[in-house]
Amino acid sequence: MPVTDSGEEDDGGLVVSQPLPRRGRWRPRLDPPALVALVLGVAGVGYRLLLTLSTTPASNSDEATFGLAALHIAAGQERPVFLYGQHYMGMLESYLAAPLLALFGPSWPVLRLPLLALYALFLWLIHRLTRRISSPWFATFVVGLLALGSERVIRDQLTVVGGRSEGKVAVLLMLLFVVGLAQGTLRHRRLAVGLFGLLAGVAVWSDWLILPYVGAATLALLWAARRDLLGWAGVLLVAGFTLGVAPMIAYYVTAGPGTNPVSVLRSVNTEGYPYPPLTQRVSGAVLEGVPLATGLCPIDGCGRWPEWFGLLYPVLLVIAAVVAVVAYRRTIGRAARVAPVVHLALLVGAALTLLSYARSPLAATDPLANARYLALLHLSLPAVLWPLWQAAVAALRGTAGVFGRLAGTLATALLAALAVTAALVTVLFVATGTAAPRANERAARELADTLRASGPHEVYGTYWTCNRLIFNTAEEVACAVLDDGLAPGQNRYPAYWDRVVAASRPGYVVETGSLQEQRLRHLLGERADASLIADIDEYRVYHPETPLRPSR
């Protein structure tokens, strides 16, 4: 059996760690695959750091709501469990950002720094897990793919919109605990099981989208440590999970009717959306959602070329599942079988996530905006691509027959096409896709500076203007949301609405040429031009002498 430079035995793909001999004082060292992975990972983190410092992608009011919650947490005003105005999106990202905002004040780079740290941790954990269940160079390849990033991928990773970044880290840690328990490398098994439960609970509280992966990882734990779970480890598992979801449980117990998980989930899935045919939903999920979420499409959506990976993805799920089952049957012992078990857990998580998204009308009505619901598919990349890597390596080594060499050549071409496409889309985003977000961010900042300096400090605006403006001014300016007809809109935090309504002379911030501005000018009549006090890029600020109150 050949041995790699890292002291790992390579038995055709399944890599088993072996201790390196010590000569004098032992020092950890990186083998070539790990060194290349480190370089790629640092490049990926550095790329995202530059984007973070330039607030790219541009901020928005959803993200600002998390930022405002973080400000309230930092000031000791509130301890929110869920996002303002919702009953299902946990606020862990706000709690992570609160200490930084307390030190440095509100800014988008400071708000996003915890997500950058979570991304770095995600890369490290997925590299470790992939090495343990696959092979060193394949782990390096996975890190290289994940270091790239289209606009859609970067937006999912760096904007504070809840759940996905911390959920991916939690699942990887849980699966590493499963591997350690099965291989007997964890000294404190009960503690590991308890931490598994805690991570599962926190992930579920943070974002329900993680449920398929948490469920699959839990089944892997039951397989790996079923005897342990009959004793104190089982008690610690339940206790850890209960502690993790405690904020959610406390909220639902005290929040009143209409906020239980079943009611909330039903309203999220059905409220306000037409239900397109199944074929349209599946097409949107597979042909557009998968390539978008995996970083193969530019900012304006998928063309015909990236759709090949969407069509191939369900096929790869099936092939990878068959390969994992065969590997399980061919190996003996829990330590050897844990690799295919973890592969199966990742595949089940991906399949359930894709099916869940395909059930939603959003998959058909607006796949470009809603592909974020498939961001968790990155977790399954090592399992989905593993059969392609095995076939490519077998063909390269000449250990396969004629059919195997043909399959290996095709697998090599597919892996190369995947990497090249992701790289080209990343370069395209850097070259052409960052100017517009930066211009948009400058306009929002100029608006905030203008209102902060000269007022008005209480204004009405659109949903996508208000909370962003409030965060940019550190709450010096309050903004109340109106719809296009100037009726009350979605105001996530009622205190801002109350402050604007109570103001003696509120203003209006509208987007130039929008339906809202047209309606406002119609109501102002001859006073419209006299009420216009600022024209800032895409924004106009109106401040009528006689207050104009919204209709109710």
C-alpha positions, 0 to 999 in steps of 0.5 A: 500500500503506497504512502503519501508524503504526509504519512497517509496510506493511499488505498485507492482513494480512502486515506487513513492517517498514520503517525509520522516518525519523530526525530528529536523534537516533533514539529508539525509540518505541512505536506505538499497538498496541505501547503497548496491548500493553505496558499489557496485558502489564504488567497480566498480569504484575502480576496474576500477581505478586499471586498469586505473593506470596500463594502462589495457587494453593496449593503441593503436594508435586510443586512442593516436590520442585523446591524441595527440589532447588533447596535442594540445588543452592544448598547445593552438595549435588547437581546433579540432572538429573531430578526425584527419582524420575523419569527424564524431567522436567528440573530447569532450574526448580530451577536457576533458583530456586537462587540466589534460595533461597540468598539468601532461604531457602525460600519459595513466592514466591521459588521461583516468581519465575523463572516469573513472569520467564519468563511476562513474557519469553513475553509479549514474545516472542510479541508480537514474533513475532506482529507479524512474522508477522501484524499489530500490532493482532492481536499486541496482541489475542493479548497481551490474551488471554494476560494473562488467566488462569483457575485452570488457566492460572495454575497452569500458569504459576506453579507449579514443576512443570517444563518448560512455561514455559521450553519456550515461551520456547525455542520462540518464540526459535527461531522468531524466529531462523527469521524473522530468518534468512529475512528476512536481519535477523540479522548472525551467522547461524551463531551464531543457528543454534547458539543455535537448537540449544542452545535445542532441546536445553535444551527437550527435556531440560527436558520431552519435551512440547515435542518436537512444537514443537521438531520443527516449528520445526526443519523451519522452520529447514531451510526458512529456512536450508538452505544455511547448514546445509551449512557451519559453521552445521550443525556449530554446530546439532548442537553446540548441541543436543548441549550442551543435552541433554548432562545427559540423555545423561550421565544415561541413559549412567550410570543403568543399565537401565530408564532409557533414553528408550524405556522411560521413555516407555512406562512413563509412557504406559501404567503403571497406567492403564486404556485407555478407548475412543478416543472417550472420550479424544478427547472428554476432550481436545477438549471439556474439555482444550482449553477448560481449557488455554486459560483458558475454564473455571472451577476446578471444570471445564468446563460446556456453554458453553466446549465450543464452543471445544473443538469449534471448535479442530480446525476452526480448525487445518485452516482456518488450515493452508489459509490458510497454504498459500494465503498461501505459494503467493501470495507470492514470496521467502523473506522473504515466505514465512516468515510462513506457514511459521512459522504452519504450524510452530505449527499442526503443533506444536498438532496433534501435541500434541493428538493425543499427549494424546488417545492418553493414558488421562488425557485420558478418566479425569481431564481436569480434573487433566491438562489441564496437558499441553495448556498448550503450546497457548498457543504456537499461539494466533497461528496458530489465530486468525489466519484469524478476525482476517483475516476480521473485519478484511476485513468491518470494512473493507468489502473483502469480498463478501456471503459474506466479510461474513457470515464476518467477522461470525461471526469477530468474534463468535467472537473476542469470545466468546473474549475475554469468556469468558476475562475472565469466568472470570478475574474469577470466579477472582479473586472466588471461587477464591482463598480456598480456596487461601489457607486451604489454604496457611495450614493447611500453614504452621501445621502446619510451624510447629507441628512445627518448634517442638515436634516431632516432627521425623521423621514419616510422612505422605501423598505430598501432605503430606510434601515440602510439609512438608519444604520449609516447614520448610527440611528441619528436619522429615523426612517419609516417605510412606505409602499409605492402608494405612500401607505405604511409598508414593512416596518421591522422595528416599530420604534422608528415608525413611531419616531417619524410619525411623532415628528413635527415636520418629517421629510421624504426620501424617494428614488428618482423617478420611482412610483413613490416619487410620482405619487408624492409629487402628485400630492404636493402639487404646486409645492413639489419643486419648493419641497425638494431640498436635495438631489443625491444621485439616485435619491431625492429628499423632499421636506414640505413646509406643511407636513404630509402624512401617509395614508393609512 
